[in-house]
Amino acid sequence: MTLSLDLQGIAEHLGIHPSQSCMDEIETALHAEIDSIGAYSDAIKVTVMLQERGVVVGICSNLVKPYGAAVKRLFTRRSQGVTIKDMG
């Protein structure tokens, strides 16, 4: 989780050479899982409440790079002024 890589990059880094059909299947499964991710309702409420009071909020996650899209989707849609930075 210390490398900022997509699935293809991870495979290359590990020296794994799956077929394109295998990579496509894994990518499809990954996107379905990412689409199913949700935030706890209290996390959204607290984030918005703090921002309304002028508190700068940071969201940290130990999920790997592809999951960052879910964090962006969940928190930028419900609160204003959120900047998501990939610390990769």
N, CA, C and O atoms as a GROMACS GRO file, in nm:
protein
  352
    1MET      N    1   0.081  -0.119   0.000
    1MET     CA    2   0.000   0.000   0.000
    1MET      C    3   0.086   0.126   0.000
    1MET      O    4   0.033   0.237   0.009
    2THR      N    5   0.215   0.110  -0.009
    2THR     CA    6   0.300   0.229  -0.013
    2THR      C    7   0.330   0.274  -0.155
    2THR      O    8   0.391   0.379  -0.175
    3LEU      N    9   0.288   0.197  -0.253
    3LEU     CA   10   0.308   0.233  -0.393
    3LEU      C   11   0.178   0.282  -0.452
    3LEU      O   12   0.072   0.222  -0.429
    4SER      N   13   0.183   0.391  -0.526
    4SER     CA   14   0.063   0.446  -0.589
    4SER      C   15   0.049   0.388  -0.729
    4SER      O   16   0.086   0.451  -0.828
    5LEU      N   17  -0.005   0.266  -0.736
    5LEU     CA   18  -0.014   0.194  -0.862
    5LEU      C   19  -0.155   0.146  -0.889
    5LEU      O   20  -0.231   0.118  -0.796
    6ASP      N   21  -0.190   0.136  -1.016
    6ASP     CA   22  -0.316   0.071  -1.053
    6ASP      C   23  -0.290  -0.080  -1.062
    6ASP      O   24  -0.178  -0.125  -1.036
    7LEU      N   25  -0.392  -0.156  -1.098
    7LEU     CA   26  -0.374  -0.302  -1.102
    7LEU      C   27  -0.265  -0.347  -1.199
    7LEU      O   28  -0.186  -0.436  -1.168
    8GLN      N   29  -0.261  -0.286  -1.315
    8GLN     CA   30  -0.157  -0.323  -1.412
    8GLN      C   31  -0.019  -0.292  -1.356
    8GLN      O   32   0.074  -0.372  -1.372
    9GLY      N   33  -0.006  -0.178  -1.291
    9GLY     CA   34   0.121  -0.140  -1.230
    9GLY      C   35   0.162  -0.235  -1.119
    9GLY      O   36   0.280  -0.269  -1.105
   10ILE      N   37   0.066  -0.278  -1.040
   10ILE     CA   38   0.094  -0.374  -0.933
   10ILE      C   39   0.143  -0.506  -0.992
   10ILE      O   40   0.242  -0.563  -0.945
   11ALA      N   41   0.074  -0.553  -1.095
   11ALA     CA   42   0.114  -0.678  -1.160
   11ALA      C   43   0.257  -0.668  -1.213
   11ALA      O   44   0.338  -0.758  -1.193
   12GLU      N   45   0.287  -0.557  -1.280
   12GLU     CA   46   0.422  -0.538  -1.332
   12GLU      C   47   0.524  -0.533  -1.220
   12GLU      O   48   0.631  -0.594  -1.229
   13HIS      N   49   0.492  -0.461  -1.113
   13HIS     CA   50   0.583  -0.449  -1.000
   13HIS      C   51   0.613  -0.586  -0.938
   13HIS      O   52   0.725  -0.612  -0.894
   14LEU      N   53   0.513  -0.673  -0.934
   14LEU     CA   54   0.530  -0.806  -0.876
   14LEU      C   55   0.583  -0.908  -0.976
   14LEU      O   56   0.608  -1.023  -0.941
   15GLY      N   57   0.600  -0.865  -1.101
   15GLY     CA   58   0.650  -0.957  -1.202
   15GLY      C   59   0.546  -1.058  -1.247
   15GLY      O   60   0.580  -1.167  -1.293
   16ILE      N   61   0.419  -1.021  -1.235
   16ILE     CA   62   0.309  -1.109  -1.275
   16ILE      C   63   0.261  -1.065  -1.412
   16ILE      O   64   0.249  -0.945  -1.438
   17HIS      N   65   0.233  -1.159  -1.499
   17HIS     CA   66   0.192  -1.127  -1.635
   17HIS      C   67   0.062  -1.199  -1.671
   17HIS      O   68   0.063  -1.293  -1.751
   18PRO      N   69  -0.049  -1.155  -1.611
   18PRO     CA   70  -0.178  -1.220  -1.642
   18PRO      C   71  -0.224  -1.186  -1.783
   18PRO      O   72  -0.182  -1.086  -1.841
   19SER      N   73  -0.309  -1.270  -1.837
   19SER     CA   74  -0.364  -1.243  -1.970
   19SER      C   75  -0.451  -1.117  -1.964
   19SER      O   76  -0.495  -1.076  -1.856
   20GLN      N   77  -0.475  -1.059  -2.078
   20GLN     CA   78  -0.560  -0.940  -2.084
   20GLN      C   79  -0.702  -0.971  -2.037
   20GLN      O   80  -0.764  -0.888  -1.971
   21SER      N   81  -0.752  -1.089  -2.072
   21SER     CA   82  -0.887  -1.125  -2.028
   21SER      C   83  -0.894  -1.138  -1.876
   21SER      O   84  -0.994  -1.102  -1.814
   22CYS      N   85  -0.788  -1.190  -1.816
   22CYS     CA   86  -0.782  -1.201  -1.670
   22CYS      C   87  -0.778  -1.061  -1.607
   22CYS      O   88  -0.849  -1.036  -1.509
   23MET      N   89  -0.697  -0.971  -1.662
   23MET     CA   90  -0.690  -0.833  -1.611
   23MET      C   91  -0.824  -0.763  -1.626
   23MET      O   92  -0.867  -0.690  -1.537
   24ASP      N   93  -0.891  -0.786  -1.739
   24ASP     CA   94  -1.023  -0.725  -1.761
   24ASP      C   95  -1.122  -0.774  -1.656
   24ASP      O   96  -1.202  -0.695  -1.604
   25GLU      N   97  -1.118  -0.904  -1.627
   25GLU     CA   98  -1.209  -0.961  -1.527
   25GLU      C   99  -1.182  -0.902  -1.388
   25GLU      O  100  -1.275  -0.869  -1.314
   26ILE      N  101  -1.055  -0.890  -1.352
   26ILE     CA  102  -1.018  -0.834  -1.222
   26ILE      C  103  -1.059  -0.687  -1.215
   26ILE      O  104  -1.112  -0.643  -1.113
   27GLU      N  105  -1.035  -0.612  -1.322
   27GLU     CA  106  -1.073  -0.470  -1.326
   27GLU      C  107  -1.224  -0.453  -1.309
   27GLU      O  108  -1.270  -0.365  -1.237
   28THR      N  109  -1.301  -0.537  -1.376
   28THR     CA  110  -1.447  -0.531  -1.366
   28THR      C  111  -1.492  -0.558  -1.223
   28THR      O  112  -1.578  -0.487  -1.170
   29ALA      N  113  -1.434  -0.660  -1.160
   29ALA     CA  114  -1.468  -0.693  -1.022
   29ALA      C  115  -1.427  -0.579  -0.927
   29ALA      O  116  -1.501  -0.546  -0.835
   30LEU      N  117  -1.310  -0.521  -0.952
   30LEU     CA  118  -1.264  -0.410  -0.868
   30LEU      C  119  -1.357  -0.291  -0.879
   30LEU      O  120  -1.393  -0.231  -0.778
   31HIS      N  121  -1.397  -0.255  -1.001
   31HIS     CA  122  -1.487  -0.140  -1.020
   31HIS      C  123  -1.623  -0.165  -0.955
   31HIS      O  124  -1.683  -0.073  -0.900
   32ALA      N  125  -1.671  -0.288  -0.960
   32ALA     CA  126  -1.798  -0.321  -0.894
   32ALA      C  127  -1.785  -0.304  -0.743
   32ALA      O  128  -1.876  -0.253  -0.678
   33GLU      N  129  -1.674  -0.347  -0.689
   33GLU     CA  130  -1.653  -0.332  -0.545
   33GLU      C  131  -1.641  -0.185  -0.506
   33GLU      O  132  -1.699  -0.142  -0.406
   34ILE      N  133  -1.566  -0.109  -0.584
   34ILE     CA  134  -1.549   0.034  -0.555
   34ILE      C  135  -1.684   0.106  -0.561
   34ILE      O  136  -1.713   0.191  -0.477
   35ASP      N  137  -1.765   0.072  -0.660
   35ASP     CA  138  -1.897   0.133  -0.672
   35ASP      C  139  -1.987   0.101  -0.554
   35ASP      O  140  -2.080   0.176  -0.525
   36SER      N  141  -1.961  -0.009  -0.485
   36SER     CA  142  -2.046  -0.050  -0.372
   36SER      C  143  -2.003   0.012  -0.239
   36SER      O  144  -2.074  -0.001  -0.140
   37ILE      N  145  -1.889   0.079  -0.237
   37ILE     CA  146  -1.837   0.136  -0.113
   37ILE      C  147  -1.922   0.256  -0.072
   37ILE      O  148  -1.960   0.339  -0.155
   38GLY      N  149  -1.950   0.264   0.056
   38GLY     CA  150  -2.023   0.377   0.110
   38GLY      C  151  -1.955   0.430   0.234
   38GLY      O  152  -1.873   0.361   0.296
   39ALA      N  153  -1.987   0.552   0.269
   39ALA     CA  154  -1.934   0.611   0.392
   39ALA      C  155  -2.037   0.595   0.502
   39ALA      O  156  -2.157   0.590   0.476
   40TYR      N  157  -1.991   0.588   0.624
   40TYR     CA  158  -2.083   0.590   0.737
   40TYR      C  159  -2.155   0.725   0.735
   40TYR      O  160  -2.093   0.829   0.713
   41SER      N  161  -2.285   0.722   0.758
   41SER     CA  162  -2.364   0.846   0.750
   41SER      C  163  -2.313   0.950   0.849
   41SER      O  164  -2.317   1.070   0.819
   42ASP      N  165  -2.266   0.908   0.965
   42ASP     CA  166  -2.217   1.006   1.061
   42ASP      C  167  -2.086   1.070   1.014
   42ASP      O  168  -2.056   1.184   1.052
   43ALA      N  169  -2.008   1.001   0.934
   43ALA     CA  170  -1.884   1.060   0.882
   43ALA      C  171  -1.916   1.176   0.789
   43ALA      O  172  -1.849   1.280   0.795
   44ILE      N  173  -2.016   1.161   0.705
   44ILE     CA  174  -2.057   1.270   0.616
   44ILE      C  175  -2.110   1.387   0.698
   44ILE      O  176  -2.072   1.502   0.676
   45LYS      N  177  -2.198   1.357   0.793
   45LYS     CA  178  -2.259   1.463   0.874
   45LYS      C  179  -2.152   1.541   0.952
   45LYS      O  180  -2.155   1.664   0.955
   46VAL      N  181  -2.061   1.471   1.014
   46VAL     CA  182  -1.957   1.537   1.093
   46VAL      C  183  -1.864   1.619   1.003
   46VAL      O  184  -1.826   1.731   1.039
   47THR      N  185  -1.829   1.565   0.889
   47THR     CA  186  -1.742   1.638   0.796
   47THR      C  187  -1.807   1.770   0.754
   47THR      O  188  -1.742   1.875   0.758
   48VAL      N  189  -1.933   1.765   0.716
   48VAL     CA  190  -2.004   1.886   0.674
   48VAL      C  191  -2.018   1.982   0.792
   48VAL      O  192  -1.997   2.103   0.775
   49MET      N  193  -2.053   1.932   0.909
   49MET     CA  194  -2.070   2.017   1.027
   49MET      C  195  -1.939   2.089   1.062
   49MET      O  196  -1.940   2.209   1.089
   50LEU      N  197  -1.830   2.019   1.060
   50LEU     CA  198  -1.701   2.080   1.091
   50LEU      C  199  -1.664   2.186   0.988
   50LEU      O  200  -1.616   2.294   1.022
   51GLN      N  201  -1.686   2.155   0.861
   51GLN     CA  202  -1.655   2.251   0.756
   51GLN      C  203  -1.741   2.377   0.768
   51GLN      O  204  -1.692   2.487   0.744
   52GLU      N  205  -1.865   2.361   0.804
   52GLU     CA  206  -1.953   2.476   0.823
   52GLU      C  207  -1.904   2.566   0.936
   52GLU      O  208  -1.934   2.685   0.939
   53ARG      N  209  -1.829   2.509   1.028
   53ARG     CA  210  -1.773   2.585   1.140
   53ARG      C  211  -1.631   2.633   1.112
   53ARG      O  212  -1.563   2.684   1.200
   54GLY      N  213  -1.587   2.616   0.988
   54GLY     CA  214  -1.456   2.665   0.947
   54GLY      C  215  -1.339   2.575   0.976
   54GLY      O  216  -1.224   2.616   0.964
   55VAL      N  217  -1.367   2.452   1.015
   55VAL     CA  218  -1.260   2.357   1.045
   55VAL      C  219  -1.216   2.291   0.915
   55VAL      O  220  -1.298   2.243   0.837
   56VAL      N  221  -1.087   2.290   0.892
   56VAL     CA  222  -1.032   2.222   0.775
   56VAL      C  223  -1.028   2.073   0.807
   56VAL      O  224  -0.974   2.032   0.910
   57VAL      N  225  -1.085   1.993   0.719
   57VAL     CA  226  -1.099   1.850   0.743
   57VAL      C  227  -1.013   1.772   0.645
   57VAL      O  228  -1.014   1.798   0.525
   58GLY      N  229  -0.939   1.676   0.698
   58GLY     CA  230  -0.863   1.585   0.613
   58GLY      C  231  -0.920   1.445   0.627
   58GLY      O  232  -0.960   1.404   0.736
   59ILE      N  233  -0.923   1.373   0.519
   59ILE     CA  234  -0.973   1.236   0.521
   59ILE      C  235  -0.857   1.144   0.483
   59ILE      O  236  -0.800   1.155   0.375
   60CYS      N  237  -0.824   1.056   0.575
   60CYS     CA  238  -0.715   0.962   0.552
   60CYS      C  239  -0.772   0.823   0.535
   60CYS      O  240  -0.866   0.784   0.604
   61SER      N  241  -0.713   0.748   0.444
   61SER     CA  242  -0.758   0.613   0.421
   61SER      C  243  -0.637   0.525   0.395
   61SER      O  244  -0.540   0.569   0.332
   62ASN      N  245  -0.642   0.403   0.442
   62ASN     CA  246  -0.534   0.310   0.414
   62ASN      C  247  -0.568   0.219   0.296
   62ASN      O  248  -0.501   0.118   0.273
   63LEU      N  249  -0.670   0.255   0.222
   63LEU     CA  250  -0.706   0.177   0.104
   63LEU      C  251  -0.608   0.206  -0.009
   63LEU      O  252  -0.550   0.315  -0.015
   64VAL      N  253  -0.590   0.111  -0.098
   64VAL     CA  254  -0.498   0.128  -0.209
   64VAL      C  255  -0.554   0.225  -0.314
   64VAL      O  256  -0.672   0.257  -0.312
   65LYS      N  257  -0.469   0.270  -0.403
   65LYS     CA  258  -0.500   0.377  -0.498
   65LYS      C  259  -0.635   0.365  -0.569
   65LYS      O  260  -0.708   0.464  -0.572
   66PRO      N  261  -0.672   0.251  -0.626
   66PRO     CA  262  -0.799   0.247  -0.699
   66PRO      C  263  -0.920   0.286  -0.613
   66PRO      O  264  -1.021   0.332  -0.666
   67TYR      N  265  -0.910   0.266  -0.482
   67TYR     CA  266  -1.022   0.298  -0.394
   67TYR      C  267  -1.036   0.448  -0.369
   67TYR      O  268  -1.138   0.494  -0.317
   68GLY      N  269  -0.934   0.525  -0.404
   68GLY     CA  270  -0.940   0.670  -0.386
   68GLY      C  271  -1.058   0.732  -0.458
   68GLY      O  272  -1.113   0.833  -0.413
   69ALA      N  273  -1.097   0.674  -0.569
   69ALA     CA  274  -1.212   0.724  -0.645
   69ALA      C  275  -1.339   0.720  -0.559
   69ALA      O  276  -1.422   0.810  -0.568
   70ALA      N  277  -1.354   0.617  -0.477
   70ALA     CA  278  -1.472   0.607  -0.391
   70ALA      C  279  -1.470   0.716  -0.284
   70ALA      O  280  -1.573   0.776  -0.255
   71VAL      N  281  -1.354   0.742  -0.227
   71VAL     CA  282  -1.343   0.848  -0.126
   71VAL      C  283  -1.378   0.983  -0.188
   71VAL      O  284  -1.453   1.061  -0.130
   72LYS      N  285  -1.324   1.010  -0.306
   72LYS     CA  286  -1.356   1.135  -0.376
   72LYS      C  287  -1.506   1.146  -0.403
   72LYS      O  288  -1.566   1.251  -0.379
   73ARG      N  289  -1.565   1.039  -0.452
   73ARG     CA  290  -1.707   1.040  -0.485
   73ARG      C  291  -1.792   1.066  -0.362
   73ARG      O  292  -1.887   1.144  -0.367
   74LEU      N  293  -1.760   1.001  -0.253
   74LEU     CA  294  -1.842   1.009  -0.133
   74LEU      C  295  -1.831   1.144  -0.063
   74LEU      O  296  -1.931   1.196  -0.013
   75PHE      N  297  -1.714   1.201  -0.058
   75PHE     CA  298  -1.696   1.322   0.021
   75PHE      C  299  -1.703   1.451  -0.059
   75PHE      O  300  -1.740   1.554  -0.002
   76THR      N  301  -1.670   1.451  -0.185
   76THR     CA  302  -1.680   1.576  -0.261
   76THR      C  303  -1.823   1.605  -0.301
   76THR      O  304  -1.858   1.721  -0.325
   77ARG      N  305  -1.906   1.505  -0.308
   77ARG     CA  306  -2.045   1.523  -0.348
   77ARG      C  307  -2.127   1.585  -0.234
   77ARG      O  308  -2.226   1.653  -0.259
   78ARG      N  309  -2.087   1.562  -0.111
   78ARG     CA  310  -2.170   1.601   0.003
   78ARG      C  311  -2.116   1.722   0.080
   78ARG      O  312  -2.186   1.776   0.165
   79SER      N  313  -1.997   1.762   0.051
   79SER     CA  314  -1.942   1.876   0.124
   79SER      C  315  -1.867   1.966   0.027
   79SER      O  316  -1.825   1.923  -0.080
   80GLN      N  317  -1.853   2.088   0.064
   80GLN     CA  318  -1.790   2.187  -0.022
   80GLN      C  319  -1.643   2.203   0.014
   80GLN      O  320  -1.604   2.186   0.129
   81GLY      N  321  -1.564   2.237  -0.084
   81GLY     CA  322  -1.425   2.272  -0.059
   81GLY      C  323  -1.336   2.155  -0.023
   81GLY      O  324  -1.231   2.177   0.038
   82VAL      N  325  -1.373   2.035  -0.056
   82VAL     CA  326  -1.292   1.919  -0.024
   82VAL      C  327  -1.187   1.901  -0.133
   82VAL      O  328  -1.219   1.902  -0.252
   83THR      N  329  -1.064   1.885  -0.092
   83THR     CA  330  -0.956   1.855  -0.185
   83THR      C  331  -0.901   1.719  -0.146
   83THR      O  332  -0.860   1.698  -0.032
   84ILE      N  333  -0.899   1.628  -0.239
   84ILE     CA  334  -0.845   1.494  -0.215
   84ILE      C  335  -0.706   1.492  -0.276
   84ILE      O  336  -0.690   1.520  -0.395
   85LYS      N  337  -0.607   1.459  -0.196
   85LYS     CA  338  -0.470   1.456  -0.244
   85LYS      C  339  -0.414   1.315  -0.229
   85LYS      O  340  -0.419   1.256  -0.121
   86ASP      N  341  -0.363   1.262  -0.338
   86ASP     CA  342  -0.301   1.129  -0.337
   86ASP      C  343  -0.160   1.145  -0.282
   86ASP      O  344  -0.076   1.209  -0.345
   87MET      N  345  -0.136   1.088  -0.166
   87MET     CA  346  -0.006   1.101  -0.101
   87MET      C  347   0.093   0.996  -0.150
   87MET      O  348   0.211   0.999  -0.114
   88GLY      N  349   0.042   0.901  -0.236
   88GLY     CA  350   0.121   0.796  -0.296
   88GLY      C  351   0.262   0.802  -0.260
   88GLY      O  352   0.341   0.718  -0.304
   0.00000   0.00000   0.00000
